[in-house]
Amino acid sequence: MQEKYQKITDTSGIMTFELELDSKIAKVWELIATTKGFAQWFPELSVGESGVDGLILFDFGNGEYEEMTITVYEPKSILEYTWDKNMVRFELTEQGEKTTLRFTEEINELTTHTPRDISGWHMCLQKIRGILEDKDVSFTEDEFLALFDKYQALMN
């Protein structure tokens, strides 16, 4: 998985991950854009309504949800939605039997929580790869903390 952080200002930037997946684009799209797919790698997320101006819901587990607005929806190609004050974007490109997944988080307000989110996305993308390769991917707390330290250093 390739990754890049582009610092825009002291409080903003763009984090990008790109990975090549051994899967057809339709299967990858189902993982990133449907409630059934989310359940496999990010069970707190669900689709409230598909399409532009639709909603992705984040379940806090206590009966409360955060609604995230879908801003770009191009089936089997692009899914973009708000993520707090930021924007996340999944872009898919099919290359024969493989699919390139490019994940971008546009960070509009860098906070102490941002490296935690980026670490989480890193782990989620690895889980997506694992699902498609039929491999169990999990992370220990120490592995998460190492990612957190890495992204905290990268963003400062």
Chimera marker file (.cmm) of the C-alpha trace (Angstrom):
<marker_set name="trace">
<marker id="1" x="0.000" y="0.000" z="0.000" r="1" g="1" b="0" radius="0.5"/>
<marker id="2" x="1.372" y="3.370" z="-0.992" r="1" g="1" b="0" radius="0.5"/>
<marker id="3" x="0.710" y="6.381" z="1.189" r="1" g="1" b="0" radius="0.5"/>
<marker id="4" x="1.387" y="10.080" z="1.005" r="1" g="1" b="0" radius="0.5"/>
<marker id="5" x="0.650" y="13.057" z="3.226" r="1" g="1" b="0" radius="0.5"/>
<marker id="6" x="0.590" y="16.475" z="1.595" r="1" g="1" b="0" radius="0.5"/>
<marker id="7" x="0.700" y="19.299" z="4.115" r="1" g="1" b="0" radius="0.5"/>
<marker id="8" x="-1.304" y="22.307" z="2.932" r="1" g="1" b="0" radius="0.5"/>
<marker id="9" x="-1.073" y="24.510" z="6.041" r="1" g="1" b="0" radius="0.5"/>
<marker id="10" x="-0.212" y="23.854" z="9.689" r="1" g="1" b="0" radius="0.5"/>
<marker id="11" x="-3.813" y="22.766" z="10.216" r="1" g="1" b="0" radius="0.5"/>
<marker id="12" x="-4.758" y="21.148" z="6.902" r="1" g="1" b="0" radius="0.5"/>
<marker id="13" x="-3.528" y="18.545" z="4.469" r="1" g="1" b="0" radius="0.5"/>
<marker id="14" x="-4.386" y="15.596" z="2.273" r="1" g="1" b="0" radius="0.5"/>
<marker id="15" x="-3.724" y="11.963" z="3.220" r="1" g="1" b="0" radius="0.5"/>
<marker id="16" x="-3.765" y="9.460" z="0.379" r="1" g="1" b="0" radius="0.5"/>
<marker id="17" x="-3.534" y="5.679" z="0.369" r="1" g="1" b="0" radius="0.5"/>
<marker id="18" x="-3.436" y="3.644" z="-2.824" r="1" g="1" b="0" radius="0.5"/>
<marker id="19" x="-3.575" y="-0.108" z="-3.105" r="1" g="1" b="0" radius="0.5"/>
<marker id="20" x="-3.979" y="-2.641" z="-5.860" r="1" g="1" b="0" radius="0.5"/>
<marker id="21" x="-6.561" y="-5.294" z="-5.110" r="1" g="1" b="0" radius="0.5"/>
<marker id="22" x="-6.923" y="-8.719" z="-6.720" r="1" g="1" b="0" radius="0.5"/>
<marker id="23" x="-10.619" y="-8.282" z="-7.337" r="1" g="1" b="0" radius="0.5"/>
<marker id="24" x="-13.131" y="-7.053" z="-9.872" r="1" g="1" b="0" radius="0.5"/>
<marker id="25" x="-14.393" y="-3.520" z="-9.333" r="1" g="1" b="0" radius="0.5"/>
<marker id="26" x="-17.994" y="-4.604" z="-8.580" r="1" g="1" b="0" radius="0.5"/>
<marker id="27" x="-16.893" y="-6.592" z="-5.525" r="1" g="1" b="0" radius="0.5"/>
<marker id="28" x="-14.750" y="-3.720" z="-4.212" r="1" g="1" b="0" radius="0.5"/>
<marker id="29" x="-17.615" y="-1.272" z="-4.761" r="1" g="1" b="0" radius="0.5"/>
<marker id="30" x="-19.957" y="-3.491" z="-2.766" r="1" g="1" b="0" radius="0.5"/>
<marker id="31" x="-17.493" y="-3.436" z="0.153" r="1" g="1" b="0" radius="0.5"/>
<marker id="32" x="-17.089" y="0.350" z="0.225" r="1" g="1" b="0" radius="0.5"/>
<marker id="33" x="-20.570" y="1.542" z="-0.730" r="1" g="1" b="0" radius="0.5"/>
<marker id="34" x="-23.150" y="-0.786" z="0.848" r="1" g="1" b="0" radius="0.5"/>
<marker id="35" x="-24.259" y="-1.526" z="4.389" r="1" g="1" b="0" radius="0.5"/>
<marker id="36" x="-23.556" y="-5.225" z="3.782" r="1" g="1" b="0" radius="0.5"/>
<marker id="37" x="-20.017" y="-4.336" z="2.681" r="1" g="1" b="0" radius="0.5"/>
<marker id="38" x="-19.373" y="-1.932" z="5.572" r="1" g="1" b="0" radius="0.5"/>
<marker id="39" x="-20.451" y="-4.647" z="8.031" r="1" g="1" b="0" radius="0.5"/>
<marker id="40" x="-17.378" y="-6.653" z="7.042" r="1" g="1" b="0" radius="0.5"/>
<marker id="41" x="-14.737" y="-4.004" z="7.725" r="1" g="1" b="0" radius="0.5"/>
<marker id="42" x="-16.323" y="-0.988" z="9.493" r="1" g="1" b="0" radius="0.5"/>
<marker id="43" x="-19.531" y="-2.192" z="11.169" r="1" g="1" b="0" radius="0.5"/>
<marker id="44" x="-20.296" y="1.216" z="12.701" r="1" g="1" b="0" radius="0.5"/>
<marker id="45" x="-21.037" y="2.546" z="9.205" r="1" g="1" b="0" radius="0.5"/>
<marker id="46" x="-24.190" y="1.997" z="7.164" r="1" g="1" b="0" radius="0.5"/>
<marker id="47" x="-25.815" y="3.551" z="4.137" r="1" g="1" b="0" radius="0.5"/>
<marker id="48" x="-28.829" y="5.648" z="5.049" r="1" g="1" b="0" radius="0.5"/>
<marker id="49" x="-29.513" y="6.577" z="1.441" r="1" g="1" b="0" radius="0.5"/>
<marker id="50" x="-27.334" y="6.089" z="-1.649" r="1" g="1" b="0" radius="0.5"/>
<marker id="51" x="-26.551" y="8.763" z="-4.192" r="1" g="1" b="0" radius="0.5"/>
<marker id="52" x="-25.490" y="12.399" z="-4.101" r="1" g="1" b="0" radius="0.5"/>
<marker id="53" x="-26.957" y="14.109" z="-1.024" r="1" g="1" b="0" radius="0.5"/>
<marker id="54" x="-27.588" y="10.650" z="0.445" r="1" g="1" b="0" radius="0.5"/>
<marker id="55" x="-26.249" y="9.658" z="3.839" r="1" g="1" b="0" radius="0.5"/>
<marker id="56" x="-23.639" y="7.442" z="5.412" r="1" g="1" b="0" radius="0.5"/>
<marker id="57" x="-24.487" y="6.829" z="9.069" r="1" g="1" b="0" radius="0.5"/>
<marker id="58" x="-21.941" y="6.363" z="11.864" r="1" g="1" b="0" radius="0.5"/>
<marker id="59" x="-23.434" y="4.393" z="14.764" r="1" g="1" b="0" radius="0.5"/>
<marker id="60" x="-21.965" y="5.444" z="18.113" r="1" g="1" b="0" radius="0.5"/>
<marker id="61" x="-23.465" y="2.298" z="19.669" r="1" g="1" b="0" radius="0.5"/>
<marker id="62" x="-25.589" y="4.224" z="22.151" r="1" g="1" b="0" radius="0.5"/>
<marker id="63" x="-28.585" y="4.963" z="19.938" r="1" g="1" b="0" radius="0.5"/>
<marker id="64" x="-26.948" y="8.074" z="18.468" r="1" g="1" b="0" radius="0.5"/>
<marker id="65" x="-25.820" y="8.419" z="14.853" r="1" g="1" b="0" radius="0.5"/>
<marker id="66" x="-23.737" y="10.939" z="12.990" r="1" g="1" b="0" radius="0.5"/>
<marker id="67" x="-24.995" y="11.648" z="9.492" r="1" g="1" b="0" radius="0.5"/>
<marker id="68" x="-22.370" y="12.123" z="6.813" r="1" g="1" b="0" radius="0.5"/>
<marker id="69" x="-23.482" y="13.565" z="3.495" r="1" g="1" b="0" radius="0.5"/>
<marker id="70" x="-22.531" y="11.851" z="0.251" r="1" g="1" b="0" radius="0.5"/>
<marker id="71" x="-21.097" y="14.532" z="-2.037" r="1" g="1" b="0" radius="0.5"/>
<marker id="72" x="-19.980" y="12.403" z="-5.003" r="1" g="1" b="0" radius="0.5"/>
<marker id="73" x="-21.572" y="9.104" z="-6.010" r="1" g="1" b="0" radius="0.5"/>
<marker id="74" x="-20.524" y="7.476" z="-9.253" r="1" g="1" b="0" radius="0.5"/>
<marker id="75" x="-21.349" y="3.735" z="-9.042" r="1" g="1" b="0" radius="0.5"/>
<marker id="76" x="-18.306" y="1.459" z="-9.280" r="1" g="1" b="0" radius="0.5"/>
<marker id="77" x="-16.073" y="4.513" z="-9.515" r="1" g="1" b="0" radius="0.5"/>
<marker id="78" x="-16.235" y="7.225" z="-6.792" r="1" g="1" b="0" radius="0.5"/>
<marker id="79" x="-17.788" y="7.534" z="-3.360" r="1" g="1" b="0" radius="0.5"/>
<marker id="80" x="-17.084" y="10.722" z="-1.408" r="1" g="1" b="0" radius="0.5"/>
<marker id="81" x="-18.680" y="11.879" z="1.827" r="1" g="1" b="0" radius="0.5"/>
<marker id="82" x="-18.182" y="14.234" z="4.730" r="1" g="1" b="0" radius="0.5"/>
<marker id="83" x="-16.223" y="12.947" z="7.711" r="1" g="1" b="0" radius="0.5"/>
<marker id="84" x="-16.740" y="15.437" z="10.543" r="1" g="1" b="0" radius="0.5"/>
<marker id="85" x="-15.137" y="18.626" z="9.152" r="1" g="1" b="0" radius="0.5"/>
<marker id="86" x="-13.177" y="16.629" z="6.592" r="1" g="1" b="0" radius="0.5"/>
<marker id="87" x="-13.964" y="14.777" z="3.385" r="1" g="1" b="0" radius="0.5"/>
<marker id="88" x="-13.179" y="11.147" z="2.530" r="1" g="1" b="0" radius="0.5"/>
<marker id="89" x="-13.099" y="9.792" z="-1.003" r="1" g="1" b="0" radius="0.5"/>
<marker id="90" x="-12.811" y="6.286" z="-2.423" r="1" g="1" b="0" radius="0.5"/>
<marker id="91" x="-11.854" y="6.094" z="-6.096" r="1" g="1" b="0" radius="0.5"/>
<marker id="92" x="-11.814" y="2.808" z="-7.971" r="1" g="1" b="0" radius="0.5"/>
<marker id="93" x="-10.094" y="2.033" z="-11.272" r="1" g="1" b="0" radius="0.5"/>
<marker id="94" x="-10.389" y="-1.390" z="-12.871" r="1" g="1" b="0" radius="0.5"/>
<marker id="95" x="-7.353" y="-2.875" z="-14.564" r="1" g="1" b="0" radius="0.5"/>
<marker id="96" x="-8.322" y="-6.265" z="-15.963" r="1" g="1" b="0" radius="0.5"/>
<marker id="97" x="-8.917" y="-8.623" z="-13.041" r="1" g="1" b="0" radius="0.5"/>
<marker id="98" x="-7.548" y="-6.089" z="-10.540" r="1" g="1" b="0" radius="0.5"/>
<marker id="99" x="-8.866" y="-2.876" z="-9.037" r="1" g="1" b="0" radius="0.5"/>
<marker id="100" x="-6.872" y="0.098" z="-7.794" r="1" g="1" b="0" radius="0.5"/>
<marker id="101" x="-8.428" y="1.700" z="-4.727" r="1" g="1" b="0" radius="0.5"/>
<marker id="102" x="-7.329" y="5.237" z="-3.952" r="1" g="1" b="0" radius="0.5"/>
<marker id="103" x="-8.496" y="6.556" z="-0.596" r="1" g="1" b="0" radius="0.5"/>
<marker id="104" x="-8.127" y="10.256" z="0.206" r="1" g="1" b="0" radius="0.5"/>
<marker id="105" x="-8.983" y="12.205" z="3.327" r="1" g="1" b="0" radius="0.5"/>
<marker id="106" x="-9.009" y="15.948" z="2.827" r="1" g="1" b="0" radius="0.5"/>
<marker id="107" x="-8.124" y="17.252" z="6.279" r="1" g="1" b="0" radius="0.5"/>
<marker id="108" x="-9.617" y="20.710" z="6.713" r="1" g="1" b="0" radius="0.5"/>
<marker id="109" x="-8.930" y="20.926" z="10.426" r="1" g="1" b="0" radius="0.5"/>
<marker id="110" x="-6.027" y="18.952" z="11.851" r="1" g="1" b="0" radius="0.5"/>
<marker id="111" x="-6.847" y="17.944" z="15.442" r="1" g="1" b="0" radius="0.5"/>
<marker id="112" x="-5.295" y="15.661" z="18.028" r="1" g="1" b="0" radius="0.5"/>
<marker id="113" x="-7.814" y="13.038" z="16.843" r="1" g="1" b="0" radius="0.5"/>
<marker id="114" x="-6.773" y="13.180" z="13.162" r="1" g="1" b="0" radius="0.5"/>
<marker id="115" x="-3.818" y="10.732" z="13.423" r="1" g="1" b="0" radius="0.5"/>
<marker id="116" x="-6.206" y="8.311" z="15.154" r="1" g="1" b="0" radius="0.5"/>
<marker id="117" x="-8.642" y="8.543" z="12.216" r="1" g="1" b="0" radius="0.5"/>
<marker id="118" x="-5.849" y="8.049" z="9.680" r="1" g="1" b="0" radius="0.5"/>
<marker id="119" x="-4.550" y="5.029" z="11.616" r="1" g="1" b="0" radius="0.5"/>
<marker id="120" x="-8.067" y="3.639" z="11.549" r="1" g="1" b="0" radius="0.5"/>
<marker id="121" x="-8.373" y="4.157" z="7.804" r="1" g="1" b="0" radius="0.5"/>
<marker id="122" x="-4.995" y="2.439" z="7.309" r="1" g="1" b="0" radius="0.5"/>
<marker id="123" x="-6.301" y="-0.589" z="9.221" r="1" g="1" b="0" radius="0.5"/>
<marker id="124" x="-9.645" y="-0.529" z="7.384" r="1" g="1" b="0" radius="0.5"/>
<marker id="125" x="-7.947" y="-0.567" z="3.990" r="1" g="1" b="0" radius="0.5"/>
<marker id="126" x="-5.850" y="-3.544" z="5.072" r="1" g="1" b="0" radius="0.5"/>
<marker id="127" x="-9.054" y="-5.268" z="6.216" r="1" g="1" b="0" radius="0.5"/>
<marker id="128" x="-10.636" y="-4.637" z="2.809" r="1" g="1" b="0" radius="0.5"/>
<marker id="129" x="-7.609" y="-6.260" z="1.162" r="1" g="1" b="0" radius="0.5"/>
<marker id="130" x="-7.865" y="-9.185" z="3.580" r="1" g="1" b="0" radius="0.5"/>
<marker id="131" x="-11.564" y="-9.715" z="2.829" r="1" g="1" b="0" radius="0.5"/>
<marker id="132" x="-10.883" y="-9.792" z="-0.897" r="1" g="1" b="0" radius="0.5"/>
<marker id="133" x="-7.953" y="-12.208" z="-0.431" r="1" g="1" b="0" radius="0.5"/>
<marker id="134" x="-9.914" y="-14.342" z="2.053" r="1" g="1" b="0" radius="0.5"/>
<marker id="135" x="-7.381" y="-13.631" z="4.821" r="1" g="1" b="0" radius="0.5"/>
<marker id="136" x="-8.100" y="-12.650" z="8.403" r="1" g="1" b="0" radius="0.5"/>
<marker id="137" x="-6.612" y="-9.229" z="9.102" r="1" g="1" b="0" radius="0.5"/>
<marker id="138" x="-6.595" y="-7.897" z="12.623" r="1" g="1" b="0" radius="0.5"/>
<marker id="139" x="-4.494" y="-5.437" z="14.564" r="1" g="1" b="0" radius="0.5"/>
<marker id="140" x="-3.280" y="-5.415" z="18.139" r="1" g="1" b="0" radius="0.5"/>
<marker id="141" x="-3.423" y="-2.341" z="20.310" r="1" g="1" b="0" radius="0.5"/>
<marker id="142" x="0.370" y="-2.049" z="20.010" r="1" g="1" b="0" radius="0.5"/>
<marker id="143" x="0.136" y="-2.099" z="16.201" r="1" g="1" b="0" radius="0.5"/>
<marker id="144" x="-2.544" y="0.601" z="16.321" r="1" g="1" b="0" radius="0.5"/>
<marker id="145" x="-0.411" y="2.733" z="18.659" r="1" g="1" b="0" radius="0.5"/>
<marker id="146" x="2.578" y="2.356" z="16.322" r="1" g="1" b="0" radius="0.5"/>
<marker id="147" x="0.432" y="3.590" z="13.414" r="1" g="1" b="0" radius="0.5"/>
<marker id="148" x="-0.886" y="6.457" z="15.543" r="1" g="1" b="0" radius="0.5"/>
<marker id="149" x="2.681" y="7.517" z="16.424" r="1" g="1" b="0" radius="0.5"/>
<marker id="150" x="3.703" y="7.268" z="12.763" r="1" g="1" b="0" radius="0.5"/>
<marker id="151" x="0.850" y="9.458" z="11.497" r="1" g="1" b="0" radius="0.5"/>
<marker id="152" x="1.146" y="11.907" z="14.368" r="1" g="1" b="0" radius="0.5"/>
<marker id="153" x="4.815" y="12.457" z="13.453" r="1" g="1" b="0" radius="0.5"/>
<marker id="154" x="3.975" y="12.676" z="9.740" r="1" g="1" b="0" radius="0.5"/>
<marker id="155" x="1.350" y="15.377" z="10.273" r="1" g="1" b="0" radius="0.5"/>
<marker id="156" x="3.364" y="17.589" z="12.601" r="1" g="1" b="0" radius="0.5"/>
<link id1="1" id2="2" r="1" g="1" b="0" radius="0.2"/>
<link id1="2" id2="3" r="1" g="1" b="0" radius="0.2"/>
<link id1="3" id2="4" r="1" g="1" b="0" radius="0.2"/>
<link id1="4" id2="5" r="1" g="1" b="0" radius="0.2"/>
<link id1="5" id2="6" r="1" g="1" b="0" radius="0.2"/>
<link id1="6" id2="7" r="1" g="1" b="0" radius="0.2"/>
<link id1="7" id2="8" r="1" g="1" b="0" radius="0.2"/>
<link id1="8" id2="9" r="1" g="1" b="0" radius="0.2"/>
<link id1="9" id2="10" r="1" g="1" b="0" radius="0.2"/>
<link id1="10" id2="11" r="1" g="1" b="0" radius="0.2"/>
<link id1="11" id2="12" r="1" g="1" b="0" radius="0.2"/>
<link id1="12" id2="13" r="1" g="1" b="0" radius="0.2"/>
<link id1="13" id2="14" r="1" g="1" b="0" radius="0.2"/>
<link id1="14" id2="15" r="1" g="1" b="0" radius="0.2"/>
<link id1="15" id2="16" r="1" g="1" b="0" radius="0.2"/>
<link id1="16" id2="17" r="1" g="1" b="0" radius="0.2"/>
<link id1="17" id2="18" r="1" g="1" b="0" radius="0.2"/>
<link id1="18" id2="19" r="1" g="1" b="0" radius="0.2"/>
<link id1="19" id2="20" r="1" g="1" b="0" radius="0.2"/>
<link id1="20" id2="21" r="1" g="1" b="0" radius="0.2"/>
<link id1="21" id2="22" r="1" g="1" b="0" radius="0.2"/>
<link id1="22" id2="23" r="1" g="1" b="0" radius="0.2"/>
<link id1="23" id2="24" r="1" g="1" b="0" radius="0.2"/>
<link id1="24" id2="25" r="1" g="1" b="0" radius="0.2"/>
<link id1="25" id2="26" r="1" g="1" b="0" radius="0.2"/>
<link id1="26" id2="27" r="1" g="1" b="0" radius="0.2"/>
<link id1="27" id2="28" r="1" g="1" b="0" radius="0.2"/>
<link id1="28" id2="29" r="1" g="1" b="0" radius="0.2"/>
<link id1="29" id2="30" r="1" g="1" b="0" radius="0.2"/>
<link id1="30" id2="31" r="1" g="1" b="0" radius="0.2"/>
<link id1="31" id2="32" r="1" g="1" b="0" radius="0.2"/>
<link id1="32" id2="33" r="1" g="1" b="0" radius="0.2"/>
<link id1="33" id2="34" r="1" g="1" b="0" radius="0.2"/>
<link id1="34" id2="35" r="1" g="1" b="0" radius="0.2"/>
<link id1="35" id2="36" r="1" g="1" b="0" radius="0.2"/>
<link id1="36" id2="37" r="1" g="1" b="0" radius="0.2"/>
<link id1="37" id2="38" r="1" g="1" b="0" radius="0.2"/>
<link id1="38" id2="39" r="1" g="1" b="0" radius="0.2"/>
<link id1="39" id2="40" r="1" g="1" b="0" radius="0.2"/>
<link id1="40" id2="41" r="1" g="1" b="0" radius="0.2"/>
<link id1="41" id2="42" r="1" g="1" b="0" radius="0.2"/>
<link id1="42" id2="43" r="1" g="1" b="0" radius="0.2"/>
<link id1="43" id2="44" r="1" g="1" b="0" radius="0.2"/>
<link id1="44" id2="45" r="1" g="1" b="0" radius="0.2"/>
<link id1="45" id2="46" r="1" g="1" b="0" radius="0.2"/>
<link id1="46" id2="47" r="1" g="1" b="0" radius="0.2"/>
<link id1="47" id2="48" r="1" g="1" b="0" radius="0.2"/>
<link id1="48" id2="49" r="1" g="1" b="0" radius="0.2"/>
<link id1="49" id2="50" r="1" g="1" b="0" radius="0.2"/>
<link id1="50" id2="51" r="1" g="1" b="0" radius="0.2"/>
<link id1="51" id2="52" r="1" g="1" b="0" radius="0.2"/>
<link id1="52" id2="53" r="1" g="1" b="0" radius="0.2"/>
<link id1="53" id2="54" r="1" g="1" b="0" radius="0.2"/>
<link id1="54" id2="55" r="1" g="1" b="0" radius="0.2"/>
<link id1="55" id2="56" r="1" g="1" b="0" radius="0.2"/>
<link id1="56" id2="57" r="1" g="1" b="0" radius="0.2"/>
<link id1="57" id2="58" r="1" g="1" b="0" radius="0.2"/>
<link id1="58" id2="59" r="1" g="1" b="0" radius="0.2"/>
<link id1="59" id2="60" r="1" g="1" b="0" radius="0.2"/>
<link id1="60" id2="61" r="1" g="1" b="0" radius="0.2"/>
<link id1="61" id2="62" r="1" g="1" b="0" radius="0.2"/>
<link id1="62" id2="63" r="1" g="1" b="0" radius="0.2"/>
<link id1="63" id2="64" r="1" g="1" b="0" radius="0.2"/>
<link id1="64" id2="65" r="1" g="1" b="0" radius="0.2"/>
<link id1="65" id2="66" r="1" g="1" b="0" radius="0.2"/>
<link id1="66" id2="67" r="1" g="1" b="0" radius="0.2"/>
<link id1="67" id2="68" r="1" g="1" b="0" radius="0.2"/>
<link id1="68" id2="69" r="1" g="1" b="0" radius="0.2"/>
<link id1="69" id2="70" r="1" g="1" b="0" radius="0.2"/>
<link id1="70" id2="71" r="1" g="1" b="0" radius="0.2"/>
<link id1="71" id2="72" r="1" g="1" b="0" radius="0.2"/>
<link id1="72" id2="73" r="1" g="1" b="0" radius="0.2"/>
<link id1="73" id2="74" r="1" g="1" b="0" radius="0.2"/>
<link id1="74" id2="75" r="1" g="1" b="0" radius="0.2"/>
<link id1="75" id2="76" r="1" g="1" b="0" radius="0.2"/>
<link id1="76" id2="77" r="1" g="1" b="0" radius="0.2"/>
<link id1="77" id2="78" r="1" g="1" b="0" radius="0.2"/>
<link id1="78" id2="79" r="1" g="1" b="0" radius="0.2"/>
<link id1="79" id2="80" r="1" g="1" b="0" radius="0.2"/>
<link id1="80" id2="81" r="1" g="1" b="0" radius="0.2"/>
<link id1="81" id2="82" r="1" g="1" b="0" radius="0.2"/>
<link id1="82" id2="83" r="1" g="1" b="0" radius="0.2"/>
<link id1="83" id2="84" r="1" g="1" b="0" radius="0.2"/>
<link id1="84" id2="85" r="1" g="1" b="0" radius="0.2"/>
<link id1="85" id2="86" r="1" g="1" b="0" radius="0.2"/>
<link id1="86" id2="87" r="1" g="1" b="0" radius="0.2"/>
<link id1="87" id2="88" r="1" g="1" b="0" radius="0.2"/>
<link id1="88" id2="89" r="1" g="1" b="0" radius="0.2"/>
<link id1="89" id2="90" r="1" g="1" b="0" radius="0.2"/>
<link id1="90" id2="91" r="1" g="1" b="0" radius="0.2"/>
<link id1="91" id2="92" r="1" g="1" b="0" radius="0.2"/>
<link id1="92" id2="93" r="1" g="1" b="0" radius="0.2"/>
<link id1="93" id2="94" r="1" g="1" b="0" radius="0.2"/>
<link id1="94" id2="95" r="1" g="1" b="0" radius="0.2"/>
<link id1="95" id2="96" r="1" g="1" b="0" radius="0.2"/>
<link id1="96" id2="97" r="1" g="1" b="0" radius="0.2"/>
<link id1="97" id2="98" r="1" g="1" b="0" radius="0.2"/>
<link id1="98" id2="99" r="1" g="1" b="0" radius="0.2"/>
<link id1="99" id2="100" r="1" g="1" b="0" radius="0.2"/>
<link id1="100" id2="101" r="1" g="1" b="0" radius="0.2"/>
<link id1="101" id2="102" r="1" g="1" b="0" radius="0.2"/>
<link id1="102" id2="103" r="1" g="1" b="0" radius="0.2"/>
<link id1="103" id2="104" r="1" g="1" b="0" radius="0.2"/>
<link id1="104" id2="105" r="1" g="1" b="0" radius="0.2"/>
<link id1="105" id2="106" r="1" g="1" b="0" radius="0.2"/>
<link id1="106" id2="107" r="1" g="1" b="0" radius="0.2"/>
<link id1="107" id2="108" r="1" g="1" b="0" radius="0.2"/>
<link id1="108" id2="109" r="1" g="1" b="0" radius="0.2"/>
<link id1="109" id2="110" r="1" g="1" b="0" radius="0.2"/>
<link id1="110" id2="111" r="1" g="1" b="0" radius="0.2"/>
<link id1="111" id2="112" r="1" g="1" b="0" radius="0.2"/>
<link id1="112" id2="113" r="1" g="1" b="0" radius="0.2"/>
<link id1="113" id2="114" r="1" g="1" b="0" radius="0.2"/>
<link id1="114" id2="115" r="1" g="1" b="0" radius="0.2"/>
<link id1="115" id2="116" r="1" g="1" b="0" radius="0.2"/>
<link id1="116" id2="117" r="1" g="1" b="0" radius="0.2"/>
<link id1="117" id2="118" r="1" g="1" b="0" radius="0.2"/>
<link id1="118" id2="119" r="1" g="1" b="0" radius="0.2"/>
<link id1="119" id2="120" r="1" g="1" b="0" radius="0.2"/>
<link id1="120" id2="121" r="1" g="1" b="0" radius="0.2"/>
<link id1="121" id2="122" r="1" g="1" b="0" radius="0.2"/>
<link id1="122" id2="123" r="1" g="1" b="0" radius="0.2"/>
<link id1="123" id2="124" r="1" g="1" b="0" radius="0.2"/>
<link id1="124" id2="125" r="1" g="1" b="0" radius="0.2"/>
<link id1="125" id2="126" r="1" g="1" b="0" radius="0.2"/>
<link id1="126" id2="127" r="1" g="1" b="0" radius="0.2"/>
<link id1="127" id2="128" r="1" g="1" b="0" radius="0.2"/>
<link id1="128" id2="129" r="1" g="1" b="0" radius="0.2"/>
<link id1="129" id2="130" r="1" g="1" b="0" radius="0.2"/>
<link id1="130" id2="131" r="1" g="1" b="0" radius="0.2"/>
<link id1="131" id2="132" r="1" g="1" b="0" radius="0.2"/>
<link id1="132" id2="133" r="1" g="1" b="0" radius="0.2"/>
<link id1="133" id2="134" r="1" g="1" b="0" radius="0.2"/>
<link id1="134" id2="135" r="1" g="1" b="0" radius="0.2"/>
<link id1="135" id2="136" r="1" g="1" b="0" radius="0.2"/>
<link id1="136" id2="137" r="1" g="1" b="0" radius="0.2"/>
<link id1="137" id2="138" r="1" g="1" b="0" radius="0.2"/>
<link id1="138" id2="139" r="1" g="1" b="0" radius="0.2"/>
<link id1="139" id2="140" r="1" g="1" b="0" radius="0.2"/>
<link id1="140" id2="141" r="1" g="1" b="0" radius="0.2"/>
<link id1="141" id2="142" r="1" g="1" b="0" radius="0.2"/>
<link id1="142" id2="143" r="1" g="1" b="0" radius="0.2"/>
<link id1="143" id2="144" r="1" g="1" b="0" radius="0.2"/>
<link id1="144" id2="145" r="1" g="1" b="0" radius="0.2"/>
<link id1="145" id2="146" r="1" g="1" b="0" radius="0.2"/>
<link id1="146" id2="147" r="1" g="1" b="0" radius="0.2"/>
<link id1="147" id2="148" r="1" g="1" b="0" radius="0.2"/>
<link id1="148" id2="149" r="1" g="1" b="0" radius="0.2"/>
<link id1="149" id2="150" r="1" g="1" b="0" radius="0.2"/>
<link id1="150" id2="151" r="1" g="1" b="0" radius="0.2"/>
<link id1="151" id2="152" r="1" g="1" b="0" radius="0.2"/>
<link id1="152" id2="153" r="1" g="1" b="0" radius="0.2"/>
<link id1="153" id2="154" r="1" g="1" b="0" radius="0.2"/>
<link id1="154" id2="155" r="1" g="1" b="0" radius="0.2"/>
<link id1="155" id2="156" r="1" g="1" b="0" radius="0.2"/>
</marker_set>
